[in-house]
Amino acid sequence: MIKLRHTPLAAARKSATLALGMAAALLSSCSSINDALEELQKEKDKNNQVIPGQIIINQEQLYPEGVALDQKNRRFLVSSLTRGTIGAVAYNGTYTPFIQDPALKATIGLKIDEARRRVLVAVSDPRMANVAGLGIYDLNTAERLHFVDLLQAGGGQRNFANDIATDPQGNAYVTNSFSPIIYKVDRDGNASVLLQENRFATNPGEFGFNGIVYDNNGFLIVAFSKENALFRIPVNNPSAYSRVELSTQLMGPDGLLLSKDGKQLVVVNNAGGAEAGKVLSFTSDDQWKSGRQTESFATGAVFPTTATSNGKDVFVLYAYLNRLFNPALPPQNTFTIQKVPFNQNRPF
């Protein structure tokens, strides 16, 4: 067998070949790193995409009541009293149906459970006043996870499931605006009555319980529209409810939004669609035994309903529901998600 001798020339050629190979590999690696960095930057740009100060939704007679920002998917979700469909609204205002379920007669409040990637939907039928349901869907695929008939847990003579709050364990709390009931639904879809109190009863045509939020100290804050008031309701002892003493009179309190630390509360006042519509910001240092107004934003006669946040900014929905319920008014075909120009927001 012939053995090759490693002469200095052969060694030099071998070293040159190795060097060229290493250089090629390094260039390829650099190219891959650059590509990866470019993709990371693109993803960062998408996630940090600026949300416009005003988003116009062009959808004839959509009448959305609930709004929730799905920041990871760069869209808002909105409900609809007329269609029942949950729609996705891109930051440029493009509307696309997202959840289409025959069980959704009319959709009202929305809540995104970010930890479990779910969207919870309050379901009613304002024409019949005998529907109170909670739809629970996968936030990415729109697959139905549960549909809960709240009336099986306990219902009044008239029913209207309105708004939703969630706690860290995944329990949902749902208000009934036509009967003095707040429901609790666990993460597996089992429903019970948390509070049923005649003190909060309403007459036909009146709204009672409305917007609702959960404070991590273990209590709910609930808007009671009939009295233009907020109530603090301990989850472990609901009968020990108390009225929140506010520094400013409310007018048609609807949706609520609470900061992560529980010290700032945003209250949307629909004012029945009158010019007095406002979004108010309150702060509290006594766990909402009382609250002091710090900022105010006048919306005008647009019937603002609910608010959502990207963590630092507040966005309110102009729903124009007065035009839906008053046939003397012309129908509304455009709806707005408006940034609220507050200057003192805590992280939401």
N, C-alpha and C positions, 0 to 999 in steps of 0.2 A: 504494500500500500504506500502510495506516495504522500508524504507529509509536506504541507506548505510551510515555508519558512517565513517568519514575521520580520521582514526587513524593515528598516526605517521608513522607506517609501510606502510600503503596505500599511504600516501603522498610521502614517500621516493621512493616507486615503481613508482609512477606517475612522479616524478621528473627525475628518471633515464630513464624512457621511453622517456620523452621529450628531455632529453639531448642526448640520442642515435639518436633520430629523427633529432635534430638540427645538430649533428655531421655528420650524413649521408647526410643531405642537404648541409652542408658546403663542404663536400668532393665532392659531385656532382657538386656544384657550382665551386669549384676549378678546377675540371676536365674540366668543360665547359669553364672556363676562359683560362685555359692552351690550350685547343683546339682552342679557338678563337685567342689567341695570336700566336699560331703556324700557323694558316691559314693566319693571317695578315702578319707574317714574310714571308711566302711562296709567298704571293702576292707582298710584298715589293721586295723580291728577283727577282721575274719575271720582275717587272717594272724597276728594276735596273740592269737587265741582261746586261752584258758587250757586246757591239757590237764589233766583231772582227775587226782588222785593215784592213783586206782584205776578201771580200766575193766573191767566184767564183760561177757564174751561168752557169751550164752546160746545155745549150739549143741550139740545132743546128739552126743556122741562125736566131736567135731571133731578133737581131738588135734593142735593146731598145734605145730610145733617151731620154726619161724622167724618172726621179727617184724622189720619195718622201718617206720620212720616216713616217710611221704610228706607232708612238711610243707606243700608248696605246695597239695596237694589236701586238706589237713586230714583225714588218715586214717592209720591203721596198715594195713599189709598183713600177713596171716598165712598160713602154709602149712597143710597138713593131711595127716597120715599116712594117714588113712582115706578121704578124698575126692579128694585130688590137686588140688582147686581152690585157687586163690589167692583169698582173701577180703579185702574191704575192711571195716575196722572204724571207724565214725565215733567221735568223741570221746564220744558218749553210749552207746556199746556196740552200736549197730545193726550187724549183719553183713549184707553183700551180696556174693554171688559176683562176682569181678572177672575172673579169668582161668580159663576152662574149656576145656581142651585135652585130647583123648583120650590124648595122649602123656604126660600127667602122671599116672603111676600112683600115686605117693605123693610129696608135696613135703616137703622138709626145710628146708635153709637158704635164706634170702632175702638179696639184696643189691641196693640201689638205686644205680645209677650215675647220680648227679644230673647230671653234666656232659652226658650223652648222653640223658637222660630215658628210661633203660631200667631194667627190673627183671630180675634174674637169679635163676634158681630151680634149686636142686639137686634132681634127680629120682632116686628109688630105688624099690625094691619090697622091703620088709623080709621079706615072706613067701618070696620066691624068692631073694634075695641074688645076683641076676645082672643087676641094672640099675644103671647109673651114667650119668646124663645131665645136661645143662645146658640149660634152656630160657631163652631171651632174648626179652623182650617189650617193646613200647612202653608206657611208664609211664602215658601218658594214654589210649590207646585199647585196650590189651590185645592189640594185634595181634602175632602171632608174627613175630619177626625171624629167629631161628635156633633150631633144636633140634639139639644136638650129642650124638651117641652117643660118650661118652668111652671106651667099651671098644674102639672102633676104633683109638684112639690107643695103647692098651695096657692090658690088664686082668689082674687076678689071678684066682684060682680062685673067690673070693667078693668081691662088690662092693656098696658102699653109698656113693653120693655124698652127702656130708653138708653141708659148709659152703663159703662162697665169700668171697673177698677180691678187690678190684680195685685196679689201680694207675692213676696219672694218664694213662697212654696207652690205657686201656680194656681191658687184658689182665685176664683173670679167672684165679684160682687156686682149684682145687676139691680138697677132701680126700676120700679114699676111706677109710672107717672099717674096712672088712673086709679090705682089702689095703694093703700099705705103699706107697701111691702118692699123689702130689700131681700133679694135671694143670694144664696151662696152656692157656688158650683165648684166642686173639687176638680183636681187636674184630670181625673178619670171620667168626668162628665156627670157625676152624681149631684143632684140638686136638693137643696133644703131651704127653708125660710130662716133667714138670719133675724129679721125684725118684721113684725106685723103689729102696728100700733094705730089705733083709731084716732089718736091725737093728730095724725097726719092725713086723715081722710079728706077727700075733695068732693066737690059737687060736679055733676056733668058739665063738661066744657072747661074745667079748671085743670091745671097741671100741678102736681104735687112734687114728689121726688124727681130730680132731674140729673144734673151732672154729679159725678162721684169720683173721688180719688182715695188712695190708700196711703196712710202715713206709716213709715216703718216703726214708729213707736207703738203700733198696734191699734190704731183707730182709723175710721173713715171720716172724711169730710164730704157732706152731701148738700147739694143745693135743693132748697125747698121753694119752688117758684111761687106757690100760692101766697107765701108770706114775704117774698123777696128776702130770704134769709138763708144762712148756712147753718148746718148742724154737725156737731162732732159726736160720732157714735163709736164707742169702744167695741171692738170685735168680740172680745171675750165676755163682755157684759153689755149687750146692746141696749138694754132698758135704761142704762145710765147715760142716756144721750143728753146733750146740752146745746144750747144755742151759742154760736160764735158771735161775740160782741165785736162789731166792726165799726171803724171810725167813719165810714161812708155808707150812705143808703144805696142798696142795690135796686136795679130795675130789670126784672126778668132774668135772674141768674140762670145760666144754662150750663155750658161746659166749664170744667175746672182743669187746671194743670198745676201740679205741685213739683217744686224743685227737689233734687235728690236729697238734700239735707233737711227737707221739710220746713224750711223757714220762709219760702216765698210761695205764694198762691196766686195764680192768675185766674180771674173770674170773668167769663164772657157774659155780658148782659145783652140779651137780644132786644129788650124793650118792645117786644111785640112787633118789630119791624118799623118802629118809629125812628125819628131823627136822633133820639136819645141813646141809640145803640152805642155801647162802649166796651172796651176791654180794660179791666182794672187790675192792678198789681198790689197785693198786700204782703206785709211781712209780719211775723209773729215770733216772740221770744218766750211764749208760755204754752207751746204745743197746742196752739189754736183754741185756747179759751177765749182769745181776743185776736184781732188783727188790725193793723194800721195801714191805710192806703199810702203807697209811695209813688205810683205813677198811674196815668190814665191816657187812653187812646180812644178818640171818638171815631167810630166807624160810619156814622150816619144811618140812614134808613135802608139797611141791607140785610137785616135779621141775622146778625152773626150768631153762630151756634157753638162750635167747639174749637179747641186750640191744640196745637202740637208743637214739637220742638226738635231741633237738630242737636240739642245739648247746650246751646248758648242763645239762640234766637227763638222767638215765639212767632208762630204763624196761626192766623185765625181764618176760619171759613165763612165766607159771605153766602148764606144759603137761600135767602129770599123766600122763606117758607110762608110768609104772610101772603104772597102772591099765589101760592098753592091752595091755601085754605080760604081765600077770599075771591070768589068768581068775578067780583066787580073790578078786580085789578087785572091788567094784562099779564099773560104768562111770561116767565123769565127763561131766557135761553142762553145766558152766559152767567157763570159763577166764578168767584174769585177766591184764591188762597193768598192772603195778604200778610206780609211781614209786619209785625208790630214794633214800632220804633222805641222800645224801652231801652234805657241806658244802664239799668242797675240789676240786670238779670243774674241770678245765681245759676250754677250748672243744673240743667234738667236731665 
